[in-house]
């Protein structure tokens, strides 16, 4: 009986510690990636083509660490689009390539 109570205690303590570490990583440190589709200039880059309301929308994909994204409330204010700064090695912009099965622009000035 004592062994069973000890095992239950270890499981509960492990769950609490694991939850606390996850909470710290995701809510305090914001140590996770944000994936977004941001506007792209089809004259300069090879952009993905998305269906918009009435016209095609051109976008590129961006992957950026959450703690590098400025805090912004999109419901109350206009937020600047995400972009990779030159000194951000863990930020990645993905442009469309013809090998993919998605429609792309060619990028006239590439």
Secondary structure, DSSP 8 states (H G I E B T S, - for coil): -HHHHHHHHHHHHHHHHHHHHHHIIIIIS--SEEEEEEE--TTTS--EEEE-SSSEEEEEEEEEEGGGS----TTTS--------TT-TT-EEE---TTSSS-B---TT-
